[in-house]
Amino acid sequence: MKGAKDIPFAAFIPFIAMPATFVPLMINLGLINKEIKERNL
């Protein structure tokens, strides 16, 4: 793990931020999708 120190922390920010924004988006889409299906029935 010696080479990890050469990688700037900023390089990891997108990998941390992507799931943080993607997960709520997927949850919202799931809830919206469920509501649409319930209203159509």
OpenMM code with the backbone's topology and positions (N, CA, C; nanometers):
from openmm import Vec3, app, unit

residues = "MET LYS GLY ALA LYS ASP ILE PRO PHE ALA ALA PHE ILE PRO PHE ILE ALA MET PRO ALA THR PHE VAL PRO LEU MET ILE ASN LEU GLY LEU ILE ASN LYS GLU ILE LYS GLU ARG ASN LEU".split()
positions = [
    Vec3(0.0837, -0.1219, 0.0000),
    Vec3(0.0000, 0.0000, 0.0000),
    Vec3(0.0863, 0.1257, 0.0000),
    Vec3(0.2136, 0.1112, -0.0360),
    Vec3(0.3031, 0.2276, -0.0384),
    Vec3(0.2633, 0.3245, -0.1503),
    Vec3(0.2183, 0.2699, -0.2635),
    Vec3(0.1840, 0.3530, -0.3786),
    Vec3(0.0585, 0.4368, -0.3576),
    Vec3(-0.0251, 0.4008, -0.2593),
    Vec3(-0.1502, 0.4732, -0.2353),
    Vec3(-0.1240, 0.6175, -0.1923),
    Vec3(-0.0109, 0.6413, -0.1291),
    Vec3(0.0203, 0.7770, -0.0833),
    Vec3(0.0463, 0.8715, -0.2007),
    Vec3(0.0851, 0.8155, -0.3155),
    Vec3(0.1111, 0.8975, -0.4341),
    Vec3(-0.0180, 0.9462, -0.5002),
    Vec3(-0.1277, 0.8762, -0.4732),
    Vec3(-0.2572, 0.9143, -0.5317),
    Vec3(-0.3187, 1.0245, -0.4457),
    Vec3(-0.3531, 1.1393, -0.5055),
    Vec3(-0.4150, 1.2470, -0.4256),
    Vec3(-0.5528, 1.2067, -0.3777),
    Vec3(-0.5900, 1.2591, -0.2606),
    Vec3(-0.7207, 1.2271, -0.2020),
    Vec3(-0.8349, 1.2703, -0.2938),
    Vec3(-0.8124, 1.3792, -0.3698),
    Vec3(-0.9149, 1.4311, -0.4605),
    Vec3(-0.9578, 1.3258, -0.5631),
    Vec3(-0.8682, 1.2332, -0.5964),
    Vec3(-0.9007, 1.1283, -0.6931),
    Vec3(-1.0082, 1.0341, -0.6392),
    Vec3(-1.0187, 1.0226, -0.5063),
    Vec3(-1.1163, 0.9329, -0.4450),
    Vec3(-1.2527, 0.9988, -0.4236),
    Vec3(-1.2575, 1.1319, -0.4268),
    Vec3(-1.3824, 1.2044, -0.3995),
    Vec3(-1.4954, 1.1620, -0.4948),
    Vec3(-1.4717, 1.1520, -0.6262),
    Vec3(-1.5820, 1.1090, -0.7146),
    Vec3(-1.6356, 0.9709, -0.6799),
    Vec3(-1.5468, 0.8799, -0.6357),
    Vec3(-1.5894, 0.7437, -0.6023),
    Vec3(-1.6714, 0.7413, -0.4733),
    Vec3(-1.6458, 0.8372, -0.3843),
    Vec3(-1.7227, 0.8478, -0.2593),
    Vec3(-1.8546, 0.9205, -0.2861),
    Vec3(-1.8487, 1.0253, -0.3689),
    Vec3(-1.9659, 1.1089, -0.3947),
    Vec3(-2.0665, 1.0393, -0.4864),
    Vec3(-2.0195, 0.9565, -0.5782),
    Vec3(-2.1087, 0.8936, -0.6756),
    Vec3(-2.2131, 0.8050, -0.6073),
    Vec3(-2.1745, 0.7095, -0.5204),
    Vec3(-2.2777, 0.6294, -0.4533),
    Vec3(-2.3677, 0.7133, -0.3632),
    Vec3(-2.3126, 0.8176, -0.3015),
    Vec3(-2.3895, 0.9025, -0.2098),
    Vec3(-2.5032, 0.9738, -0.2825),
    Vec3(-2.4817, 1.0071, -0.4108),
    Vec3(-2.5862, 1.0733, -0.4891),
    Vec3(-2.6702, 0.9715, -0.5654),
    Vec3(-2.6101, 0.8574, -0.5993),
    Vec3(-2.6771, 0.7573, -0.6828),
    Vec3(-2.7804, 0.6784, -0.6036),
    Vec3(-2.7485, 0.6460, -0.4786),
    Vec3(-2.8388, 0.5637, -0.3965),
    Vec3(-2.9718, 0.6346, -0.3700),
    Vec3(-2.9733, 0.7608, -0.3230),
    Vec3(-3.1019, 0.8298, -0.3037),
    Vec3(-3.1804, 0.8427, -0.4333),
    Vec3(-3.1095, 0.8604, -0.5442),
    Vec3(-3.1751, 0.8696, -0.6749),
    Vec3(-3.2481, 0.7403, -0.7072),
    Vec3(-3.1819, 0.6279, -0.6837),
    Vec3(-3.2430, 0.4974, -0.7109),
    Vec3(-3.3625, 0.4722, -0.6190),
    Vec3(-3.3520, 0.5159, -0.4934),
    Vec3(-3.4622, 0.5002, -0.3976),
    Vec3(-3.5816, 0.5844, -0.4429),
    Vec3(-3.5554, 0.7085, -0.4840),
    Vec3(-3.6630, 0.7963, -0.5313),
    Vec3(-3.7301, 0.7388, -0.6550),
    Vec3(-3.6498, 0.6873, -0.7494),
    Vec3(-3.7061, 0.6280, -0.8707),
    Vec3(-3.7926, 0.5072, -0.8364),
    Vec3(-3.7479, 0.4278, -0.7397),
    Vec3(-3.8241, 0.3110, -0.6969),
    Vec3(-3.9578, 0.3493, -0.6356),
    Vec3(-3.9567, 0.4543, -0.5528),
    Vec3(-4.0803, 0.5007, -0.4891),
    Vec3(-4.1765, 0.5586, -0.5917),
    Vec3(-4.1234, 0.6377, -0.6860),
    Vec3(-4.2063, 0.6974, -0.7917),
    Vec3(-4.2667, 0.5874, -0.8777),
    Vec3(-4.1837, 0.4889, -0.9134),
    Vec3(-4.2293, 0.3777, -0.9970),
    Vec3(-4.3416, 0.3008, -0.9289),
    Vec3(-4.3269, 0.2783, -0.7980),
    Vec3(-4.4284, 0.2046, -0.7206),
    Vec3(-4.5595, 0.2835, -0.7176),
    Vec3(-4.5482, 0.4148, -0.7014),
    Vec3(-4.6673, 0.4995, -0.6936),
    Vec3(-4.7414, 0.5022, -0.8258),
    Vec3(-4.6672, 0.5087, -0.9365),
    Vec3(-4.7276, 0.5084, -1.0704),
    Vec3(-4.8035, 0.3775, -1.0929),
    Vec3(-4.7416, 0.2656, -1.0537),
    Vec3(-4.8068, 0.1350, -1.0729),
    Vec3(-4.9330, 0.1236, -0.9891),
    Vec3(-4.9292, 0.1756, -0.8659),
    Vec3(-5.0467, 0.1684, -0.7790),
    Vec3(-5.1615, 0.2540, -0.8336),
    Vec3(-5.1295, 0.3673, -0.8934),
    Vec3(-5.2347, 0.4553, -0.9472),
    Vec3(-5.2945, 0.3985, -1.0748),
    Vec3(-5.2156, 0.3242, -1.1517),
    Vec3(-5.2658, 0.2669, -1.2772),
    Vec3(-5.3596, 0.1500, -1.2504),
    Vec3(-5.3387, 0.0779, -1.1402),
    Vec3(-5.4209, -0.0407, -1.1116),
    Vec3(-5.5630, -0.0015, -1.0737),
] * unit.nanometer
topology = app.Topology()
chain = topology.addChain("A")
for resn in residues:
    res = topology.addResidue(resn, chain)
    for name in ("N", "CA", "C"):
        topology.addAtom(name, app.Element.getBySymbol(name[0]), res)
